[in-house]
């Protein structure tokens, strides 16, 4: 079996028609949902690109792998999805984005050359690379944001798009009334069509590379197809730029009570530049139709992939996973972007199609179990025929749910966020080690803990599904706060760093030394079977006592 692991960047869980969106029709996402299972309570391990992706790729919590923010390197030696799948005989390839930052100091210390097979895989988060393009090719006075070469930019140049950075000048910019560049970095331009032929824009380009990859394969493969969209810049080519209008923009899900004595970290985020922009109705009215257009384009391109798999007969032997690395506030809760733990940010779409007969009974169903992004890695290992190394992978395989079983499951989900590099950390006067947030969610109550001496936040999603009312502001909720803190403490005591010995290894070690003659603390030898002391009994071969 093959695995097509598709990730969309910054795709909200509720911006799909199969998830109930009233205006955005996504027939191809719905098509996969009808073939498989849609998990309705899936949460990322961190609501920011880099840290979230490192959890997807390692199957480990952020505090276990340590790459807690964009640009924080994943340390050399961390086991990744590619390592686990190659042990089963399955290749593991990257097509698109990872946000991986290499641990160059660690590689130098260990003498790993980046152009060796092992070194290249360390640099690329354990993947073999078909094509990598992280999709943010901004440039400014100090050069490019991403120091690597952009394959997509090179493609655009080959198609006649002129300039040093056609990603910025064409794919993510329109043209204003004066004939000048209308950059997608400015929200005011979000309603303009990107100045690019639709077939040359980022999402179709990566789809074409994926088809090329599939056509070239013979053995079993896992392909991580990682689209940059619908991540900002919020601008999309025609005809997607005007498919949606003001009548499709929902009212922001926010309440004045949220601004009344807010948690200090929350307050700092509500006051930043991104949130200030998304608190404006004119910004939302331009951005959200463009965001929807980007998603519609993603859905159409998903249809291209599904049709290709069906036409070539590969649909019957390819597992398909559709998900995202985090959501997008879009003005909800007075916020923009992601970062905090309200559902628009931390909850993600997750749809899994297993082509095997064992999954026939669950096709077209939903599952409301608390699922974490780290569950995909063990799912893939088990689907590939391997044994899940649960002393390394901290997630749990989803195959039992896909095959109609009711496994014993987690009682709570955890997410983490390290905001130490941000202006909010400076504003709050915090040292980096205190800029850490934790979410514990038991399916009803959601707790946010902040290091640095702050009070927690608490929401009851049963009675307050919009997460407006922070119950930690009030008295009378101590029992729930204490219960959720006990869950966080239980999670904090997990066995996370003993990755070189599995439980089976340890059980096999028990008694091994005594059978190899290490017999400390015996009084006269009668405490153990005779066979264990056989080499230490009998006549002395020589006598050297007495001088």
N, C-alpha and C positions, 0 to 999 in steps of 0.2 A: 504494500500500500504506500501511496505517496501522501504528503501533507502540504497543503497550500495554506500558509499562515499569513493572512492579510491583515495589516494594521493601517488604520487611517488616523492621521494626526489631528487631535483636538476635535473629534467627532462626539457630540453629545449623545447620551443614551436614548433620549426621547425625540431625536430628529430623524426618525425613520417611520414609515407608515405602519410597519408591523409592530412598532412600539406605541402607536396611537397618535402620531402627529396629524393634525387636522388638514394640513394643506400640502405637505411634502410627500409626494408619491414616489416610493422607492421599490419598484417591482422586483428588482434583482436581489436586494437584501431580503425582501419578503420571500422570494423564490428559495433562497437558502434556508430561511426559517421554516418554510413548508417542508423542506427535505430533512431538517434536523431538529435541534432543540435550541430555543432562545432562552438564555439565562437572564432572568429579570432583576437579579440582585448581585451584579458583578461589580467588584470594587478594585481599583488599582492600589498598589502598595505605596505610591506617592503621586500626588497630582501635579507633577511637572515632568517634562519630556525625558530628560536623561535618567533620573533616578527611577522613574516608572519602567522605562525600557530595560534598564539593567536588571530589574526584578523579573520582568518577563523572560529575559534571556538566561538568567541564572536559576530561576525558580526559587529565589531566596528574598527574604525581607531586606529592606534598605539598610537597616542597622547590621545585617549580616554581611552584605557585599560591600558596603561602605561608600559607594558612589552616589552620594546623597543629593547632588545638585548638578545642573548642566555644567559640563566642563570638569567635574570631579572624576579623575581616572578610575577605571575599574582595575583593581590591583592584579598584577601578574599572578597567574596560578589559579584564579577563581574558575571553578568549573562552569561551563556554559552549555547551552542547549546543543551546540555542535559537538562538544565532547561526548555528551551522553548518547546522542543519536548515532555518531560514528561508531560507538561501541556496539551498536545493534546492527551495523552494516548499512546504515542509511546516511547518504550525503546530506549536508546541511548548508544551504546557500542563502546569500543575501541579495535582494534586488530592491534597492532603494535606500532608505534612511535607517540609521541606528542611533545617532547622537552619541556614539561611543567615543570616549577620549582614552587614548592609550597611556598606559603606565610606563612612560619612557624611562624614568629613573629605575624602576624595577627591572625592566628589560636590560638596561645597561649593567645593572648590578649582577644579573644572572648571565650576561653574555649572550643574550638572545638577539640575533640579527633580524630586523624587521622584514628582510627579503627572504628569510628562510620560511619553510612551510609552517613550523611551529610559531615563529615570530609573527608571520603574517596573520595567523589566526588569533594570536594574542592582540594584535593591533585592531582586528576587525571583530572583536567580541565573540570569537569562537567560530565565526562563519567563514566559509569560502565565499569569495565575492564574485558574483556575476557582474553586477554593477552597483556601485555605492554613490549615492548622491543625497546629502543630508538636507538639501532643499532650501537653505537660507543663504543666498549669495549676495548679501548686502555688502556695500563698499562705502568707505568714508575716508576722512583725512588720514587715518592710520592704516589704510589698506582694506583687504577683504575680511569680513567676519569669519569666514571659514578659509583656512589657509590651504586646503587641498584644491586640486583641480576639479572643476565641475564638469562631469560628463554631459550634463544637460546643456550647459552653456556651449560646450563644443558642438553638440548636436545642432543647437540653434544657429551657430555660426556657419555650419555646413549647409544649412537651409537658407542662407542668405540674410539672416538677421545681423545687422552690422553693430560694431562697437565692442568694447572690452567686456561688457557685462549685459548681454541681451536678456538674461533672467530678470534684471531690474528694469531695463528700458522697454521691454516688449511683453514678456510673460506676466509681469506683475506691475504693469502700468498701462493706462489708456492714453488718449490724446484729448487735450482740452480744446476749447473753442478757438484758441489762438494757434493751434497746431503744435503746441508744446507738450512735453511729457507730463502726464497726470499720474503721478506715482501712487501705487497702491498702498504705500506707507501712510498716506493721508486718507482718513476716513471719508473726507468729502468727495473722494474720487471713486468710492466703492460701487456706485451705480453705473459707472462707465464700463463699456466692454474692454477687456484687455486687448492691447494692440498686437494680437497674434492670431494666426490661423488656429482654429480650435484643435485640429489634428496634431498641431505642434506643441500644444500646451502640456504642462507637466504630467497631468493624470493620464492622457492617452499615450504620451511618450513612455511612461513606466509600464503601462499595459502592454505596449508593443514589445518592450524588452522582456517582459514576462512570457509572452507567447514564444519569443525566440528561445528563451531558456527551456520551456517545456518541450519544444520541438527537438532540442538537442540532447534530451536525456534518454537513457536506456535503463539504468538500474533504479532502485528506490530512492526517492529524494524528498527532502523537506525544503520548501522554498519560502523564505520570509519575504513577502512582497509588502513593502512599507512605503505607503504614499505620504507625501508631505501635506496634502490637502485633506480636509478643509481648513487647515491651519492658516493664519494670516500670512502675508497680506491678503485682506479680504477684497479680491478682485478676480473676475472670472470672464473668460472670452464669450463672445456671442455664440450660440443663441441663449446661453445660460444667464447672461447678465440681467435680462429683464423678464425672466419667467415668473418672478414673484414680485409683489408690490406691497404697498402700505397695508392693504387688507389682509396680508399674510403675516404681518409682524404682530406677535402677541404682546399684550401688555406685560411689562416687566414684572416678574414675580418678586416683589419686594414690599416692605411694610415700614411705616414710620417708626414702629416700635423697635425695629432693629437698630435705629440710630439713637435710641434712648439708653444712655449709660452702656455703650457696647464694650465688649471685651477689648482691652488695649491693642492686642494684635489685630483683631478684626477692624477696629477703628483706624489703625494705621493703613490697612489695605483699602478701606473705603475712601481714604483721603489721597491715595496715590493718583498719578496722572492717568493711568489706564481706567481706573474706576470713575474718575471725574468725567472722562470722555463718555463712558457708557451710561452714565447717569443722565445724559442728554438724549432726549427723544429723537432729535434730528440725526444723531449718530446711529442709534439703533435702527432707525428707519432706512438708512442706507446700508448698514453693515449686514443686517440679518437677511435681507433678500439675496445679497451676494453670497453669504454663508450657505444659504439654502441652494443657490445655484451651483456652488462648488460641490455640495453633497449630491445633487442631482447628476452632475457630471461623473462623480465617483460611481454612482449607481449604474449609469449607462456603461461605463467602462468595466464594471463588474460583470455586466451582461455579456460583454465581448469575451471575457475570460470563461464564463460559464458555457457560452455557446461553443467556444473552441474545445473545452474539455468534453462536452457532449458529442460534438462532431467527430472527435478523434477517439471516442470510446474511453477516455480517461476519467470521466465523471464517476464511473462505477468502481474505480479503485483509488480515488483521491479524497482524503479527508479535507474538508474546507473549514477554516476558522475565520470569522470576521470579528474584529474588535478595534479598540482604540487605546491610546496611551493615557488619555484623560479627557475631560470634557471642556466646556467653555461657558463661563457665566453669562456672557452677552447682556450684561446689565442686571441680571437677577441678583438679589441681595445687595444691591448698590455696588456691584463689583464687575470688573471685566477680567478677561483671561481665565486663569485657573487658580491653583495654589492652595486654597483652603478646602474644607471638608464638607461643604454643602453638596447635595447630590448632583447638581449641574456640573460640578467640577470633578468629583472623585468617583462617581458612578459611571460605568461604561457599557456600551453595547457588547454583547458576547453571544455569537451564534455559532454553533458547531454542527456540522454535517458529517456523520460517520457512514460511509457507503455500505458497510458490512451488514449481513442479515440480522446480526444481534441487535442492531439499532432500529429495526423495522417498527417495533412497537411504540417508539417514541417520536416518530416523524410528525412534524407539525405541532409539537407541544411546547409548552413553556415550563421552566423549572425555577422556583423561587428560593432555592437554597442559597445560603450566603457563599458566594464564590469569590475567590481572589485571583488576581492576574497570575500569581505564581502557580496556579493550578494547571496552567496549560503545559508547562514543561513536563511534569510527570504524566500528563495525559498523552503527550506525544511519545514519550519513552515507552509507555505501556502499549500504545497503538502500534509502535514499531516492533513489538515483540520482546522488549527488554524488561528487566526487573528494575523497578523504581528504586534508586539509591536514596532511601528516605532519611539517611543521616546527612545527606547533602541537600537534596531538594526538600524545601519546606512546604510546598504546596501538596495538594492531594489530587489524584487522577479523577477526571470527570467521567471516565468510561462507565462506571456503575450507573450514573444518572442517565447517560446516553443509552444504556442497554436495559433501562426499565427497572433497575434495582433501587432500593432505598437504603443506601449505606449510612452507617453512623457518621455524623458530620460535625463540623465545627459549630460552636455556639456563638461565635462572634468573629467579625472581620476587623483587621487592623490596617491603618495607613499611617505613613510618616511624612513629615515635610521639614526640611532644613532650609530656613530662609536667611542663613547667615550672610550670603553675599549681597543682600538686597538693601535698598534705601530704607525699607521698613525697620530693618535691624538697627541701622544708624539712628533713625528717628526715635526708637525705643531705648537707645543707649545700651544695647546688649552686647556682651561678649559672644563670639561665634559659638562657643559650646552651649550657650543658653538659648540659641535660636532654633529650638527644635519643638515641633508640634507632633502630637500623636492623636489619632482617631481610634476609638473603640465603638463598634456598632453591633448590637445584638439582634438586629432585625426590627426593633422598635425604638429603643433608646440609643442616641448617638452622643458620645462624650468626646470633647476635644480637650486634651491636656496640653498646656504650654509650660515648658521649662522657664526658669527665670523668675519664679515666685509669683506667677499670675494665678488667678482663679481659673477654674475650668469653664467650659461651655457645655450645656446639656439641652438636647431636643428630644421630644416625644413625637416620633413620626406617625404614631397611630392617631393621635388627636391633633397633630400639627404637621401634616405631610409636607407643607411648604417650608418648614424649618424657620419660622419667623420668631418664635418665642423662646428665648434662651432661659430655660428654667433655673439655671445656676444663679441668675440674678435674684431669685426669690428664696425664701426659706421653705422647708417642707419637702425637699427632694434629696435629703442627705442619704437616705437608704439606697436610692438608685445610683447616686454618684459613687457611694462606697462600693456598691456591687460592681459597677463598671471599672472602677479603679482596681478591684480585686482581679478582674479579667486581664487588665493591662499588666498587673504584677505577675499573673500566671504566664502570660505571653512572654514577659521579660525574663522568666526563669527557663525558657525553652532551651533545649540542647541544640545550639546553633553552630558552634565552632569546632566540634569534633568531627571533622569531615574526612579524616584519613583512615578511620576505622568504623565500619558499620556495626550494628548490633550483632549480626551473624558472625562477623570477624571476632568480636569480643567474646561471644559465647564459645567460639572455637578455641580461643586462647585459654579458657579456664582449665586449669589442671595441666596445661602443656609444660610448664617449667618443672613441675614435680615429677613428670614422667621423663624428664631429661636430667634428673639427678639433683635438682635444686631442692634441698630438704631442710629448710631452717626450722628451728623451734621444736625439734623432737627431743623427748626425754630419753627414751631408750630404743626407739625404732618400732615399737609394737603398735604405734598409733596408725601406721600405714601398712598396706599389703607388703608381703615379703618381696615381691618382684621389684618394688621400688627401691629397696635397700640392698638388692643382690650384689651390686657392684661395690658396696661398702662393707661387705662381710667376707669372712674366710681368713685363711692364714696370711700373715704379713709377708710380702715377697722378700723383704730385707729388714735388718734391724740396725738402726743408727742411734738408738738412745744410749745413754750412759757413756758417751765419749768415744 
